[in-house]
C-alpha cells in the first residue's frame, strides 16, 4: 500500500498512474455497462454526470445512452465562487468550453431539482471503499454534496484506483457507492 504525506503527492501519484491504465477501452466499456445497468441509473429521476477529460474514465457513452433514453441528464458548470451548478442538456451541442477548458452546459439551460432520487456520478483520482475520494483540489463536489445531501452520490472510475487509505481533511464529503470496470462497492462507514 502506498502511503501519502499529503493530497498533493497523492494527486501526483494517481494522475501519473491513470495516464497508463492498461486495456483502457475494455475497462471503460465494462464500467459504463455496469453503471448503465445499475439500479442507481434505472431508479434516478435525473442523472448528474461529469464530462470526462484527459485521462479520466470516459463518461461519453453513458451520457449518450442516457440522452437516447430520455432520462434527464445534467452536467456541471463551475461558478467563480468555487461552487458548481448542474444544467440539463438535450445533446452534446448544448456544451461550450468552460472554466478549466472543460466542456460545460450553457448558463441559460435549466437546473434540475435535486431530490433523494437524483443520481450524481462523481469523478475522482482515487476512492476508498468507505466512500472517501481524492478529487482535483477545487472542492466543487464536496461543496455540492454538502449543499445537496439528499442525492445519491456514486463514484465512477477504474478499479485499480480504489485505495485502502487516502489523505483527508475536514471538508471532504463521502459518497454512497463506487462503480468500476470490475465491481460495485457499497461504501461503509469507518
TIGU-985353 format. One record per atom (N, C-alpha, C): x negated, z negated, y negated; atom name. Coordinates in Angstrom, 2 decimals. Example, Ala and Ser with C-alpha at 12.3 -4.5 7.8 and 13.67 -1.06 7.14 Angstrom:
# residues 2
- -13.19,-7.80,5.69,N .
- -12.30,-7.80,4.50,CA .
- -13.20,-7.80,3.30,C .
- -12.85,-7.08,2.25,N .
- -13.67,-7.14,1.06,CA .
- -12.90,-7.87,-0.03,C .
//
This chain:
# residues 190
- -0.84,0.00,1.18,N .
- 0.00,0.00,0.00,CA .
- -0.89,0.00,-1.25,C .
- -0.57,0.88,-2.17,N .
- -1.29,0.95,-3.42,CA .
- -0.69,-0.06,-4.40,C .
- -1.55,-0.90,-4.98,N .
- -1.08,-1.86,-5.99,CA .
- -1.54,-1.38,-7.35,C .
- -0.69,-1.59,-8.34,N .
- -0.97,-1.12,-9.69,CA .
- -1.03,-2.29,-10.64,C .
- -1.95,-2.20,-11.59,N .
- -2.05,-3.28,-12.57,CA .
- -1.01,-3.13,-13.68,C .
- -0.54,-1.90,-13.90,N .
- 0.47,-1.68,-14.93,CA .
- 1.22,-0.38,-14.68,C .
- 2.25,-0.14,-15.47,N .
- 3.07,1.06,-15.30,CA .
- 2.28,2.33,-15.61,C .
- 1.38,2.25,-16.56,N .
- 0.61,3.44,-16.94,CA .
- -0.20,3.96,-15.75,C .
- -0.86,3.07,-15.04,N .
- -1.65,3.51,-13.87,CA .
- -0.74,3.99,-12.75,C .
- 0.41,3.36,-12.57,N .
- 1.36,3.80,-11.55,CA .
- 1.91,5.18,-11.88,C .
- 2.23,5.42,-13.15,N .
- 2.73,6.74,-13.55,CA .
- 1.68,7.82,-13.31,C .
- 0.45,7.51,-13.64,N .
- -0.63,8.49,-13.43,CA .
- -0.78,8.81,-11.94,C .
- -0.76,7.79,-11.11,N .
- -0.90,7.96,-9.66,CA .
- 0.24,8.81,-9.09,C .
- 1.50,8.44,-9.39,N .
- 2.65,9.15,-8.83,CA .
- 2.81,10.55,-9.42,C .
- 2.45,10.74,-10.66,N .
- 2.51,12.08,-11.26,CA .
- 1.57,13.04,-10.54,C .
- 0.36,12.58,-10.30,N .
- -0.63,13.42,-9.61,CA .
- -0.19,13.69,-8.17,C .
- 0.31,12.67,-7.50,N .
- 0.77,12.82,-6.12,CA .
- 1.94,13.81,-6.04,C .
- 2.84,13.75,-7.01,N .
- 4.03,14.59,-6.98,CA .
- 3.71,16.07,-7.19,C .
- 2.60,16.36,-7.84,N .
- 2.21,17.76,-8.05,CA .
- 1.85,18.46,-6.75,C .
- 1.54,17.70,-5.71,N .
- 1.07,18.28,-4.45,CA .
- 1.94,17.89,-3.25,C .
- 3.25,17.83,-3.44,N .
- 4.15,17.48,-2.34,CA .
- 4.13,18.62,-1.32,C .
- 3.78,18.31,-0.06,N .
- 3.79,19.36,0.97,CA .
- 5.23,19.75,1.34,C .
- 5.42,20.99,1.73,N .
- 6.74,21.50,2.17,CA .
- 7.82,21.24,1.13,C .
- 7.48,21.39,-0.13,N .
- 8.38,21.07,-1.25,CA .
- 9.75,21.73,-1.12,C .
- 9.80,23.03,-0.89,N .
- 11.09,23.73,-0.87,CA .
- 12.01,23.22,0.24,C .
- 11.44,22.98,1.43,N .
- 12.23,22.45,2.53,CA .
- 12.75,21.05,2.21,C .
- 11.89,20.23,1.61,N .
- 12.29,18.86,1.26,CA .
- 13.36,18.86,0.17,C .
- 13.22,19.74,-0.82,N .
- 14.22,19.83,-1.88,CA .
- 15.58,20.26,-1.31,C .
- 15.56,21.23,-0.40,N .
- 16.81,21.69,0.21,CA .
- 17.47,20.58,1.02,C .
- 16.68,19.84,1.79,N .
- 17.22,18.74,2.60,CA .
- 17.81,17.65,1.71,C .
- 17.10,17.30,0.64,N .
- 17.59,16.25,-0.27,CA .
- 18.87,16.70,-0.98,C .
- 18.90,17.95,-1.41,N .
- 20.10,18.48,-2.09,CA .
- 21.30,18.46,-1.14,C .
- 21.09,18.87,0.10,N .
- 22.18,18.87,1.09,CA .
- 22.68,17.45,1.33,C .
- 21.75,16.50,1.44,N .
- 22.14,15.10,1.66,CA .
- 22.94,14.58,0.46,C .
- 22.51,14.93,-0.75,N .
- 23.24,14.49,-1.94,CA .
- 24.62,15.12,-1.98,C .
- 24.72,16.42,-1.80,N .
- 26.00,17.12,-1.91,CA .
- 27.01,16.70,-0.85,C .
- 26.52,16.30,0.32,N .
- 27.44,15.89,1.39,CA .
- 27.75,14.39,1.37,C .
- 27.19,13.68,0.42,N .
- 27.39,12.23,0.35,CA .
- 28.78,11.86,-0.19,C .
- 29.24,10.69,0.21,N .
- 30.48,10.15,-0.34,CA .
- 30.35,9.90,-1.83,C .
- 29.14,9.64,-2.29,N .
- 28.92,9.42,-3.72,CA .
- 29.42,10.62,-4.52,C .
- 29.01,11.80,-4.10,N .
- 29.42,13.02,-4.80,CA .
- 30.90,13.31,-4.53,C .
- 31.30,13.23,-3.28,N .
- 32.67,13.55,-2.90,CA .
- 33.69,12.70,-3.66,C .
- 33.41,11.41,-3.86,N .
- 34.36,10.49,-4.49,CA .
- 34.20,10.36,-6.00,C .
- 33.23,11.04,-6.57,N .
- 32.95,10.89,-8.01,CA .
- 34.01,11.59,-8.86,C .
- 34.37,10.95,-9.97,N .
- 35.25,11.62,-10.93,CA .
- 34.45,12.54,-11.85,C .
- 33.16,12.29,-11.95,N .
- 32.23,13.15,-12.69,CA .
- 30.83,12.84,-12.19,C .
- 29.95,13.82,-12.28,N .
- 28.55,13.63,-11.87,CA .
- 27.66,13.84,-13.09,C .
- 26.92,12.80,-13.42,N .
- 25.92,12.86,-14.49,CA .
- 24.59,13.13,-13.80,C .
- 23.95,14.22,-14.13,N .
- 22.75,14.63,-13.41,CA .
- 21.66,15.07,-14.37,C .
- 20.42,14.79,-14.03,N .
- 19.30,15.21,-14.87,CA .
- 18.93,16.65,-14.56,C .
- 18.34,17.32,-15.52,N .
- 17.83,18.69,-15.33,CA .
- 16.36,18.57,-14.97,C .
- 16.03,18.94,-13.75,N .
- 14.65,18.79,-13.28,CA .
- 13.71,19.72,-14.04,C .
- 12.52,19.22,-14.31,N .
- 11.47,20.00,-14.95,CA .
- 10.14,19.66,-14.27,C .
- 9.19,20.56,-14.41,N .
- 7.85,20.32,-13.87,CA .
- 7.88,20.07,-12.38,C .
- 7.22,19.00,-11.95,N .
- 7.10,18.71,-10.53,CA .
- 8.22,17.81,-9.99,C .
- 9.24,17.54,-10.82,N .
- 10.38,16.75,-10.35,CA .
- 11.08,17.47,-9.20,C .
- 11.69,16.71,-8.32,N .
- 12.52,17.30,-7.27,CA .
- 13.63,18.10,-7.96,C .
- 13.88,19.29,-7.46,N .
- 14.82,20.19,-8.13,CA .
- 16.26,19.70,-8.02,C .
- 16.96,19.75,-9.14,N .
- 18.39,19.44,-9.18,CA .
- 19.22,20.70,-9.44,C .
- 18.57,21.84,-9.54,N .
- 19.27,23.07,-9.91,CA .
- 20.34,23.47,-8.91,C .
- 20.03,23.41,-7.61,N .
- 21.02,23.82,-6.61,CA .
- 22.21,22.85,-6.58,C .
- 21.96,21.57,-6.83,N .
- 23.04,20.59,-6.86,CA .
- 23.96,20.89,-8.05,C .
- 23.37,21.10,-9.21,N .
- 24.16,21.40,-10.41,CA .
- 24.99,22.66,-10.20,C .
- 24.37,23.71,-9.69,N .
- 25.09,24.97,-9.46,CA .
- 26.23,24.78,-8.47,C .
- 25.98,24.07,-7.38,N .
- 27.02,23.85,-6.37,CA .
- 28.19,23.05,-6.95,C .
- 27.89,22.01,-7.73,N .
- 28.94,21.20,-8.32,CA .
- 29.77,22.00,-9.33,C .
- 29.11,22.82,-10.13,N .
- 29.84,23.64,-11.09,CA .
- 30.79,24.61,-10.38,C .
- 30.36,25.14,-9.25,N .
- 31.21,26.07,-8.49,CA .
- 32.44,25.38,-7.92,C .
- 32.33,24.09,-7.60,N .
- 33.48,23.36,-7.03,CA .
- 34.45,22.90,-8.11,C .
- 34.04,22.93,-9.35,N .
- 34.89,22.46,-10.44,CA .
- 34.75,20.97,-10.73,C .
- 33.86,20.30,-10.00,N .
- 33.60,18.87,-10.26,CA .
- 33.00,18.76,-11.67,C .
- 33.49,17.86,-12.52,N .
- 32.89,17.71,-13.85,CA .
- 31.41,17.32,-13.74,C .
- 30.56,18.06,-14.45,N .
- 29.12,17.86,-14.43,CA .
- 28.64,17.66,-15.86,C .
- 27.84,16.61,-16.06,N .
- 27.31,16.33,-17.39,CA .
- 25.81,16.12,-17.30,C .
- 25.10,16.59,-18.30,N .
- 23.66,16.43,-18.38,CA .
- 23.31,15.60,-19.62,C .
- 22.13,14.95,-19.59,N .
- 21.78,14.06,-20.71,CA .
- 21.23,14.79,-21.92,C .
- 21.47,14.14,-23.04,N .
- 20.94,14.60,-24.32,CA .
- 20.27,13.39,-24.96,C .
- 18.96,13.47,-25.20,N .
- 18.21,12.35,-25.77,CA .
- 18.48,12.25,-27.27,C .
- 18.75,11.03,-27.71,N .
- 19.00,10.77,-29.12,CA .
- 17.75,10.17,-29.76,C .
- 17.67,10.24,-31.06,N .
- 16.47,9.80,-31.77,CA .
- 16.21,8.30,-31.66,C .
- 17.24,7.50,-31.44,N .
- 17.06,6.05,-31.38,CA .
- 16.72,5.54,-29.98,C .
- 16.31,6.45,-29.08,N .
- 15.90,6.04,-27.74,CA .
- 17.04,5.88,-26.76,C .
- 18.21,6.39,-27.12,N .
- 19.35,6.36,-26.21,CA .
- 19.65,7.79,-25.77,C .
- 20.57,7.91,-24.83,N .
- 21.00,9.25,-24.43,CA .
- 22.49,9.26,-24.21,C .
- 23.06,10.43,-24.41,N .
- 24.47,10.67,-24.14,CA .
- 24.55,11.78,-23.12,C .
- 25.60,11.78,-22.32,N .
- 25.82,12.86,-21.36,CA .
- 26.94,13.74,-21.90,C .
- 26.78,15.06,-21.70,N .
- 27.76,16.03,-22.18,CA .
- 28.14,16.96,-21.04,C .
- 29.44,17.24,-20.92,N .
- 29.94,18.10,-19.87,CA .
- 29.55,19.55,-20.12,C .
- 29.15,20.22,-19.05,N .
- 28.81,21.64,-19.14,CA .
- 29.67,22.44,-18.18,C .
- 29.85,23.72,-18.51,N .
- 30.57,24.64,-17.63,CA .
- 29.62,25.59,-16.93,C .
- 28.42,25.75,-17.51,N .
- 27.41,26.63,-16.92,CA .
- 26.05,26.31,-17.52,C .
- 24.99,26.81,-16.89,N .
- 23.65,26.59,-17.46,CA .
- 23.50,27.21,-18.86,C .
- 24.39,28.12,-19.22,N .
- 24.35,28.73,-20.56,CA .
- 24.67,27.71,-21.66,C .
- 25.24,26.56,-21.28,N .
- 25.55,25.52,-22.25,CA .
- 24.34,24.68,-22.65,C .
- 23.17,24.99,-22.06,N .
- 21.96,24.20,-22.31,CA .
- 21.08,24.88,-23.35,C .
- 20.40,24.05,-24.14,N .
- 19.42,24.53,-25.11,CA .
- 18.16,23.68,-24.94,C .
- 17.04,24.17,-25.47,N .
- 15.80,23.40,-25.40,CA .
- 15.94,22.16,-26.29,C .
- 15.71,20.99,-25.67,N .
- 15.91,19.75,-26.40,CA .
- 14.63,18.97,-26.58,C .
- 14.80,17.70,-26.83,N .
- 13.68,16.79,-27.00,CA .
- 12.79,16.84,-25.77,C .
- 11.52,16.80,-25.94,N .
- 10.52,16.85,-24.87,CA .
- 10.50,18.22,-24.18,C .
- 11.19,19.23,-24.73,N .
- 11.21,20.56,-24.13,CA .
- 12.12,20.67,-22.92,C .
- 12.92,19.65,-22.66,N .
- 13.82,19.63,-21.50,CA .
- 15.15,20.28,-21.91,C .
- 15.67,21.20,-21.08,N .
- 16.99,21.77,-21.39,CA .
- 18.05,20.66,-21.42,C .
- 18.87,20.67,-22.47,N .
- 19.92,19.68,-22.58,CA .
- 21.17,20.33,-23.16,C .
- 22.32,19.70,-22.96,N .
- 23.58,20.28,-23.45,CA .
- 23.62,20.33,-24.97,C .
- 24.38,21.28,-25.46,N .
- 24.59,21.35,-26.90,CA .
- 25.39,20.12,-27.34,C .
- 25.11,19.64,-28.52,N .
- 25.67,18.38,-29.00,CA .
- 27.20,18.39,-29.13,C .
- 27.79,19.55,-29.39,N .
- 29.24,19.62,-29.60,CA .
- 30.04,19.51,-28.30,C .
- 29.38,19.62,-27.16,N .
- 30.10,19.56,-25.89,CA .
- 30.64,18.15,-25.65,C .
- 31.82,18.04,-25.00,N .
- 32.44,16.72,-24.82,CA .
- 31.65,15.81,-23.90,C .
- 31.81,14.52,-24.14,N .
- 31.20,13.49,-23.29,CA .
- 32.24,12.99,-22.29,C .
- 31.84,12.80,-21.03,N .
- 32.79,12.26,-20.06,CA .
- 33.02,10.77,-20.32,C .
- 34.17,10.28,-19.88,N .
- 34.41,8.85,-19.88,CA .
- 33.74,8.29,-18.64,C .
- 32.86,7.33,-18.82,N .
- 32.13,6.75,-17.69,CA .
- 32.99,5.64,-17.08,C .
- 33.30,5.81,-15.77,N .
- 34.16,4.86,-15.05,CA .
- 33.40,4.31,-13.85,C .
- 34.09,3.50,-13.05,N .
- 33.48,2.98,-11.84,CA .
- 33.43,4.05,-10.73,C .
- 33.97,5.23,-11.01,N .
- 33.89,6.35,-10.06,CA .
- 32.91,7.43,-10.54,C .
- 32.23,7.16,-11.62,N .
- 31.26,8.12,-12.15,CA .
- 29.93,7.93,-11.44,C .
- 29.37,9.03,-10.97,N .
- 28.06,9.03,-10.31,CA .
- 27.01,9.50,-11.29,C .
- 25.95,8.73,-11.43,N .
- 24.81,9.13,-12.25,CA .
- 23.60,9.29,-11.33,C .
- 23.10,10.52,-11.23,N .
- 21.93,10.81,-10.41,CA .
- 20.70,10.60,-11.30,C .
- 19.84,9.69,-10.87,N .
- 18.77,9.18,-11.72,CA .
- 17.39,9.68,-11.26,C .
- 16.58,10.17,-12.19,N .
- 15.21,10.58,-11.85,CA .
- 14.24,9.41,-11.89,C .
- 13.09,9.59,-11.28,N .
- 12.01,8.60,-11.37,CA .
- 10.75,9.19,-10.76,C .
- 9.65,8.59,-11.08,N .
- 8.39,8.93,-10.41,CA .
- 8.33,8.25,-9.05,C .
- 8.91,7.05,-8.95,N .
- 8.92,6.30,-7.69,CA .
- 10.07,5.29,-7.72,C .
- 10.45,4.84,-6.51,N .
- 11.53,3.88,-6.34,CA .
- 11.07,2.80,-5.37,C .
- 11.78,1.67,-5.38,N .
- 11.64,0.68,-4.31,CA .
- 12.98,0.62,-3.58,C .
- 12.96,0.14,-2.34,N .
- 14.20,0.03,-1.58,CA .
- 15.17,-0.98,-2.18,C .
- 14.67,-1.84,-3.04,N .
- 15.55,-2.82,-3.69,CA .
- 16.21,-2.25,-4.95,C .
- 15.93,-0.98,-5.28,N .
- 16.61,-0.35,-6.39,CA .
- 15.86,-0.32,-7.70,C .
- 14.61,-0.69,-7.70,N .
- 13.81,-0.56,-8.92,CA .
- 13.24,0.85,-8.98,C .
- 12.97,1.29,-10.18,N .
- 12.44,2.64,-10.36,CA .
- 11.34,2.63,-11.41,C .
- 10.42,3.55,-11.21,N .
- 9.37,3.78,-12.20,CA .
- 9.74,5.06,-12.92,C .
- 10.20,4.90,-14.16,N .
- 10.59,6.06,-14.95,CA .
- 9.40,6.63,-15.70,C .
- 9.70,7.34,-16.75,N .
- 8.66,8.05,-17.50,CA .
- 8.22,7.29,-18.75,C .
- 8.82,6.14,-19.01,N .
- 8.35,5.30,-20.10,CA .
- 9.21,5.27,-21.34,C .
- 10.24,6.11,-21.40,N .
- 11.08,6.13,-22.59,CA .
- 12.20,5.10,-22.59,C .
- 12.57,4.60,-21.41,N .
- 13.62,3.60,-21.31,CA .
- 15.03,4.15,-21.46,C .
- 15.19,5.48,-21.49,N .
- 16.51,6.08,-21.70,CA .
- 17.51,5.67,-20.61,C .
- 17.11,5.80,-19.35,N .
- 18.04,5.45,-18.27,CA .
- 18.29,3.95,-18.21,C .
- 17.29,3.12,-18.46,N .
- 17.51,1.68,-18.47,CA .
- 18.54,1.30,-19.53,C .
- 18.45,1.90,-20.72,N .
- 19.42,1.61,-21.78,CA .
- 20.82,2.13,-21.39,C .
- 20.87,3.31,-20.77,N .
- 22.16,3.87,-20.38,CA .
- 22.82,3.00,-19.31,C .
- 22.03,2.58,-18.32,N .
- 22.57,1.71,-17.26,CA .
- 23.07,0.39,-17.85,C .
- 22.30,-0.19,-18.76,N .
- 22.71,-1.46,-19.38,CA .
- 24.02,-1.29,-20.15,C .
- 24.21,-0.14,-20.80,N .
- 25.42,0.09,-21.59,CA .
- 26.61,0.54,-20.75,C .
- 26.34,1.03,-19.52,N .
- 27.40,1.56,-18.65,CA .
- 27.25,1.02,-17.23,C .
- 27.32,-0.30,-17.04,N .
- 27.06,-0.88,-15.73,CA .
- 28.13,-0.54,-14.67,C .
- 29.28,-0.05,-15.11,N .
- 30.36,0.24,-14.19,CA .
- 30.10,1.48,-13.33,C .
- 29.25,2.37,-13.74,N .
- 28.98,3.60,-12.99,CA .
- 28.13,3.30,-11.75,C .
- 28.07,4.28,-10.86,N .
- 27.25,4.19,-9.66,CA .
- 25.97,4.97,-9.92,C .
- 24.82,4.35,-9.71,N .
- 23.53,4.96,-10.01,CA .
- 22.77,5.22,-8.72,C .
- 22.45,6.51,-8.49,N .
- 21.76,6.92,-7.28,CA .
- 20.48,7.66,-7.66,C .
- 19.35,7.12,-7.21,N .
- 18.08,7.78,-7.43,CA .
- 17.95,9.01,-6.55,C .
- 17.21,9.99,-7.01,N .
- 17.02,11.24,-6.28,CA .
- 15.55,11.60,-6.32,C .
- 14.94,11.73,-5.15,N .
- 13.51,12.05,-5.12,CA .
- 13.02,12.31,-3.72,C .
- 11.73,12.53,-3.61,N .
- 11.09,12.74,-2.31,CA .
- 10.87,11.39,-1.64,C .
- 11.01,11.38,-0.32,N .
- 10.93,10.12,0.43,CA .
- 9.58,9.43,0.28,C .
- 8.49,10.20,0.16,N .
- 7.18,9.56,0.05,CA .
- 6.97,8.80,-1.26,C .
- 7.96,8.86,-2.17,N .
- 7.86,8.14,-3.43,CA .
- 8.71,6.88,-3.45,C .
- 9.08,6.43,-2.25,N .
- 9.68,5.10,-2.13,CA .
- 8.54,4.15,-1.80,C .
- 8.32,3.20,-2.68,N .
- 7.18,2.30,-2.59,CA .
- 7.64,0.88,-2.26,C .
- 6.75,0.11,-1.68,N .
- 7.08,-1.30,-1.40,CA .
- 7.15,-2.12,-2.68,C .
- 6.37,-1.71,-3.67,N .
- 6.27,-2.51,-4.88,CA .
- 5.93,-1.61,-6.06,C .
- 6.51,-1.92,-7.22,N .
- 6.20,-1.21,-8.46,CA .
- 6.07,-2.23,-9.58,C .
- 5.27,-1.93,-10.60,N .
- 5.20,-2.82,-11.76,CA .
- 6.54,-2.78,-12.51,C .
- 7.04,-3.95,-12.89,N .
- 8.35,-4.06,-13.54,CA .
- 8.26,-4.86,-14.82,C .
- 9.26,-4.67,-15.67,N .
- 9.38,-5.56,-16.83,CA .
- 10.84,-5.96,-17.00,C .
- 11.12,-6.82,-17.95,N .
- 12.45,-7.42,-18.08,CA .
- 13.53,-6.42,-18.47,C .
- 13.18,-5.25,-18.98,N .
- 14.17,-4.28,-19.41,CA .
- 14.57,-3.32,-18.28,C .
- 13.85,-3.32,-17.17,N .
- 14.13,-2.40,-16.07,CA .
- 15.47,-2.75,-15.42,C .
- 16.26,-1.72,-15.17,N .
- 17.56,-1.88,-14.53,CA .
- 17.52,-1.28,-13.13,C .
- 18.17,-1.95,-12.21,N .
- 18.21,-1.48,-10.82,CA .
- 19.27,-0.41,-10.63,C .
- 19.07,0.39,-9.59,N .
- 20.05,1.40,-9.20,CA .
- 20.69,0.97,-7.89,C .
- 21.78,1.63,-7.51,N .
- 22.56,1.24,-6.34,CA .
- 22.05,1.83,-5.03,C .
- 21.51,3.03,-5.08,N .
- 21.08,3.72,-3.86,CA .
- 20.05,4.78,-4.22,C .
- 19.43,5.32,-3.17,N .
- 18.44,6.40,-3.34,CA .
- 18.72,7.44,-2.26,C .
- 18.71,8.70,-2.66,N .
- 18.84,9.79,-1.69,CA .
- 17.57,10.62,-1.76,C .
- 16.98,10.84,-0.58,N .
- 15.74,11.62,-0.47,CA .
- 15.94,12.73,0.55,C .
- 14.86,13.44,0.82,N .
- 14.88,14.50,1.82,CA .
- 15.05,13.95,3.24,C .
- 14.75,12.68,3.46,N .
- 14.81,12.10,4.81,CA .
- 15.92,11.11,5.04,C .
- 16.41,10.47,3.97,N .
- 17.35,9.37,4.20,CA .
- 18.12,8.99,2.94,C .
- 19.08,8.10,3.18,N .
- 19.82,7.46,2.10,CA .
- 19.50,5.97,2.18,C .
- 19.13,5.39,1.08,N .
- 18.78,3.97,1.03,CA .
- 19.82,3.25,0.19,C .
- 20.46,2.24,0.76,N .
- 21.37,1.39,0.03,CA .
- 20.54,0.23,-0.49,C .
- 20.40,0.15,-1.77,N .
- 19.47,-0.81,-2.37,CA .
- 19.98,-2.23,-2.25,C .
- 19.08,-3.11,-1.86,N .
- 19.41,-4.51,-1.64,CA .
- 18.77,-5.38,-2.70,C .
- 19.36,-6.51,-2.93,N .
- 18.79,-7.47,-3.87,CA .
- 17.53,-8.07,-3.27,C .
- 16.61,-8.43,-4.12,N .
- 15.34,-9.02,-3.65,CA .
- 15.51,-10.49,-3.41,C .
//
